[in-house]
Amino acid sequence: MIHTIQADFYRLFRSKGFWITELVLFALMLMGATFGATGQIISVSTSTNAETELPSKGWDGIQALINTSSNSSNLVFLCIILACLVLGVDLIGKLYKNSLTVGVSRTEFFLAKFVVLASIALMQILVSLVIAFVPATILNGVGTMPEGFIGNLLLTIGLQFLCLLAWLSIVSFILYVTHSYLAVFIGYLISSILLSTPMLIFPDIEILRYLSLNFAYAMTAYSQAVLYTIVVTVTIILFFTISGLAVFKKKSL
């Protein structure tokens, strides 16, 4: 299992796709530092409770951390691309046969991929914060740190990590079922719509709002938002992870 994880990271860091993805992430964060907004690669959110304002200046360092930790749509899409590089290549090319024929069990292979994807999700969150904070601080200064900033930022990172992991568990399940890149991106769009629909049909049920799998810095002020996010994300992660493992165990070589 350890060798599988090491091999995945070795292959990932040597792939052009990974570095192109990181370059795109850097460009998006630099836009925030310079212009005060990041471009959206893709967005299917149905939320209507936020007003859109044209930014008047670039972010300072603290604003960069807050705004970056509150905008996960780009991270989700980029992490899906990386999941295709790590898991999709093995499944579509049936490279997993090499591991299974040398004594690695299907469960060990599955868990190794899960660990790699979880590591990628956490890495992307931390990298996005760093490459947003550094240029923003250089260009516009550090800024003023609000009360409780460090604790709230760490909480946001933790919950955003769970949201990303929930998306990756859904994407991984689609890959294990279909072995198709096209199905992954179509499935992501459909899943986004399906997860956002219940809160529109039943607006009075508070927990349904958190099916959108997005946690923003401002939500740390509400303990109910934190609790519901944890419940929803952990439930989705467990359901799709267990389902993905069950599907993979039944796949023929």
N, C-alpha and C positions, 0 to 999 in steps of 0.2 A: 504493500500500500504506500509506504514512504517513497519507494522508487518510482511509483506511478505519479505521485505528486511532484517529485523532483523533475521527472521527465516532462510533465505538463508545463511547469514554469520555464524550464530550459527552452522548450519549443516555442512557448508564448513570447518570451523575451527576444527570441531570434526571428520572430515573424514580422514582416513589414506591416501587416494589418494592425498589430498592437501599437507600433510607433506612430502610425497614421492616426489611430484613434486617440492617442495621447496628444498628438499635435492639434487635433480638432478641439480637444478639451482645453488645451492651453489657449487656443485662439478665442474660444468662447469666454473663458475667464478674463482674458486680457481686454475683451470688449467691455466687460463690466467695469474694470479699473479705469478704462479710458473714457467710455461714453455713458456709464451708469446703467447698462442693461446688457444682458446676454441674449443672443439669438436663440430661438427655439428650433431644434432640429426637427422635432415632431411633437405635436401636442394634441391629445384627444380629450382633454379635460372638459367636463360639462359644468364646472363650477362657475357661478355667476355673481358671487358675493364679493368680488374684488374689483376695484376700479383701476383702470390702466391709465397711468400718467406718463407723459414724456419726460425722461430724466433731464435735469438741467446741467448736471456735471457728473464726473466719474466718482466711483466709490472711494472712500478712505479705507484704511485697513480693517477697522471694526465693521463697517458697513459691508465690506466684501465678504467677511466671514458670515455675517447674519444673512445676507442675500443669497450667498452661494449655498448655505445650509438649508435655505428655504425653497430652493429651485432644483428639484430632483428629476424633472422630466428628461433633461439632457443626459444625466447620469444613467438613467434607466435604459435609454436607447443605446448608449455607448457600451454599457455592460452586457446588453443583449448581443451586440456584435462580438464582444470578447467571449461570451458563452458559446457562440457559434464556432469561434476559433479553437476553443478548448474542448468542448463536448461534441459539437456538431461534426467536426472533422473526423473524430473517432467513430461516431455512429454512422455517418453517411458513407465513409470509406471502409467501414467495418474493421477498423484498425484495432478495435477492442479484442478481436480474436487473438492477437499476438499476446496480450496480457493474460487472457483466460487460459490459453494453452500452455503457459509456463507456471501455472499454479496459483494465480491470483483469482480469488473467488469473485463472483458477480457482485456480492455485497461489498467486498473490499474495493472493487473497481468503482462502484457507485459512490461509496463514501469518500473515496479519494477525489472524485470529480466534484462532489459537494464541498469538500474542504477547499479545493482550488477556487471554485466559484465564489465561496464565501470570502476567501482571502482577496479575490479580485474586487469584490464589492466594497470591502473595507478600504482597500488600497485606493480605489478610485475616489471615494469620499475624501480621504485624507489628502490625496494629491490635488484634488480640485480646490480644497481649502487653502493649501499652501500656494498654489499658482494663482489664486485669486488675491490672497493677502499680500504677498511680496510685491508685485507690481503696483497694487493699489496703494500700499504704504509708501513706496518710492515716489509715486506720482502725486499723491494727495495727502500724505501723512497718515499717522496711525488712527486718529480720530478719538472720540470719547467713548470709554467703556461703560455701558449701562450697569446698573446694580445687578449682581448675580449672574453676570455675563458668562463666566467660565463654566459654572455648573449647568446653566441652561444650554450652552453650546455643546457640552459633553452629552447632555441628555438628548439634544437634537441629533447629534451624530449617531448615538446608539439606536434611536428610533428610526432614523433614516436608513441605517444599516439593516434593520429588520424589514423595512419596506422594500429595499432593494433585494434582499434575500427572498422575500415573498414573490417578487416579480421573477427572479431567477428560478425559483422552484416551479413556477407556472411554465416558463420558457423551457426548462429542462424536461418537464413532463411532456410538452408538445414534441420536443426533439426525440425523446425515447419512444413516443407513439408513432411519429410520422417519418423520422429520419429525413426531414426536409427543411431547408433554410426558408423557402417561401412560406411554408406553413407556420414557421416561427413568427415572422413579421405580421402575417395575416392574423395569426392567433393572438398576438399582442394587441393589435387594433381591436379585434372582437372582444378580447378579455377586458380591455379598458372600457369599452362601451357597456358590457354586461355588468361590470363591477360598479359603474357609475349610475346605472339605471335604477336600482332599488331605492336610492335616496331621493330620486325624482318622483317615484311612484308613492313612496311612504316617507314624506319629508319629516314627519313627527317622530320617527324612530331614529334616535340620535346616533346609535352605533353604526347605522348603515352609511353615514357620511364618511366613515373611515375605511370603507371598502375601496376608496380611490387610491389607497396605498401611497399616501403622500403626507409627510409630516414637516411642518414649517416651524421655524424658531419661535414665532409668536405664540404657537400652541402650547409651549412649555408653561405658560401662565395658567393653564387649565388642567387640573389633575385628572378630570374625566377624559379629556382628550388623550392624555398620556396612557391611561388605563385601557381605553377602547382601542387605541392604536396597537398596544401590546397584544390584546386579546385577538384582534382581527388578523394581525400579521402572523402571530404564532400558529393560529388555527390554519391559515392558508399554507404556511410553510410545512406543517406536519401533514396536512391532507395531500398536497401535491408531491411531497417528497416520498411519502409512503406509497402513493399511487405510482409514481415513477419507478420506484424500486420493484414493485410488483410486476409492472409491465416489462422491465428489463430482465427480470428473472425468467420470464416466459418466452423471451425472444430466442429464436433458434440461431445457432451459429451459421 
